[in-house]
Amino acid sequence: MLKPTRKDLMNILHNVGGVLMLLGLTMLIPLIISLAAGEWSSVLDFVICTSLTIGVGNLLYFGLPARGRVTWNQGLVIVAFSWFLAMLFSALPLYLSGHFASYLDACFDAMSGPTTTGLTLVHDLDHLAYGVNFWRHLTMFLGGQGIVILAITYFVAGSSTAAQMYMGEARDSIMPNVIESSRFILKVSVFYLAVGTLSLGLCLLQQGMAPMRSFFQSSCLFMAGFSTGGFTPQALSIVYYHSLLVELVTIIFMVLGASNFAVQYEIWQRRPREFYRNIETRVLSASLSVTLGLMLAGLIIVGVYSTFGVTVRRGAYQLISGHSTTGFMTVYPTQMGMRWGEIALFVLIIVMGLGGCACSTAGGIKALRVGIIFKSVNLKVKQALSPDSAVVKERIHHIKDFDVTEGLMGATLIITLLYIGFYLLGALVGLFYGYGLNASVFESVSAASNVGLTTGVTQYAMPWLLKAVYILEMWVGRLEILAVVVMFAYFINAIKRRQR
Amino acid sequence: MKKLLLLLAVLAIAFLFFSPAALAQGEAVEVTTGDLLEDWEEYDGKEVILIGEVVGDVMARGDFAWITVNDGFYSREVLHETGALVGQNSGIGVWLPTEEAEKITRLGRYGSLGDLVEVRGVFYADDVQHGGDFDIQASSLTVLEPGRETDTSPDSWKYYVMVAGLIFLVLSTTPRLKRRAREMKSARALLGREEGED
């Protein structure tokens, strides 16, 4: 077993420092917004938080110089620890705003934002300062693209170090060089941000909103939608806009965010065939068709809505929101919990658990793993029906063709089982606190798959332990579990070594 | 005895006014969004009265407009002034004629407590006209209390913390400066050695 030395820990902290410096710099954006809006209290908050975050980043990055190349396990620890520290520092402006009852509550939102979950404990969102509100959404955008990926682009020297950190953030490399991959993701995201903000801003203008408010809200909604996050600038989520147009545009954002960046790269390179051939496209098409049918059947049986058109509009939106792991809502949480019936909620739990595509901003088990599991079952059945001497193979197309091997099956099943384990852990804690089975499972899957849909369990008055468990679930869910587990094991080993 | 009789009379009137029979007769009853969410079947399609703060935006669409009326704790108490944290907002969308919406003088946002209004209209748990919205189609709006600016001035301690933060930021660059000075020194030494060799 690896026993980390002082030098290893210094190497880790050095790179974490780079991430904090970047985080501190991004706080300058809401600072400028607060200045423009004349929100002096928020201006002070952001000056305090920027100074502190960059200051600590400076001390770690320059005070502890890099010692050699970063190994694979160090890369995982850097990523997991960076996300934890990013939560602590991102929570500062939220807490100072006075809209959170405790620092734990602020940390809850500061983890929910970057992990693109969207569950929130904010009080009186409708009177929150523009700068702080923008910060909530910006953390989603940063987290969706990958905080560490962004840091790689600017602070990490050396492609081997970058590669270890890139993989730790649960992303497949789109190009041979991870720094180029990071830059591609950033460029595409900024392009989408500009186009998305403009198009939705024009929609909101057309729907009767004032110009400045339209573009502020559209930028927030884009950052949350494309990052499959789910925060909204108003407390009523998407219900607030009462607009089919806004619903359609946000569906486009959600689908783009939940689609594999590598497939999007192929389309950008004018190779659209990849989209049709890719296993994830096929899995998601099948999953959406089946679950939409079940969802509509569930809603019709309960008789929530009086017309089929309305049932499709409400049901399909929540289904896409859940499957893409966004969490935008066109119904009230209480309404969904009380009126939608068991079948619709069960379908939502399933799609939230499955999630979107690998190498996207979506959470959950992911379509690629579901595809591999189905192909594995198919392979085992074929093997059972074939003569002993036959060599049976099953192939998958994801960017390129590859065989389903025992190793791939094992790795996929381990991650899938770990996800299910975390879903059950959160549900169990919810049950112990007296929440119903449906509500406990729903909320736990929503947190661990980074979805953000809620039936009303997540609120400021819920027990602190449940808040802490959901924070853990959001964190491990975003990093696909392994990085966080390795981080804990790494630090425990370091402590053991020190004790000896 | 008189007091008791008076109390009984008040209770009887209240019962008549708020009873299901009154609802069935179509008389408007005062509700909260909590009532509508929990007992939606009771109020669906009935005339209701909702009192709360207008927040966010007035979204005019032709002869009608959408507003959002929040009726929770914060519709009367400003978080920045009281510091009281009692949870999330509770509100509902209200669809009303534009001329009624024009009575609104201030909207609730950061630094602003919106007008306290009374809206009277029909509640729909599944408004087919608006794609299944959970809303109130109001016929009238009355401003009960005009909104006002709220105090958002920073707490004085934040100025001190800000100065301390900036000092920390400057001090934190020391390792960077030291490192650069060390690098410059070694570069100069290297340069001097090379010049000496030449």
Interface residues (C-beta under 8 A of the other chain):
Chain A: A37 E39 W40 S41 L44 D45 V47 I48 C49 T50 S51 L52 I54 G55 V56 N58 L59 F62 G63 P65 L96 G98 H99 F100 A101 T120 V122 H123 D124 L125 D126 H127 L128 A129 Y130 Q207 G208 M209 A210 R213 Q234 A235 L236 V239 Y240 Y241 H242 L244 V304 Y305 S306 T307 G309 V310 T311 R313 R314 V331 Y332 T334 Q335 M338 R339 Q459 Y460 A461
Chain B: L37 E38 W40 V55 G56 D57 V58 M59 A60 R61 A65 W66 T68 N70 Y74 V78 L79 H80 G83 L85 V86 G87 Q88 N89 G91 G93 W95 G108 R109 Y110 G111 S112 D126 V128 H130 G131 G132 D133 F134 D135 T150 T152 S153 P154 D155 K158 Y159 V161 M162 G165 L166 F168 L169 L171 S172 T173 P175 R176 R179
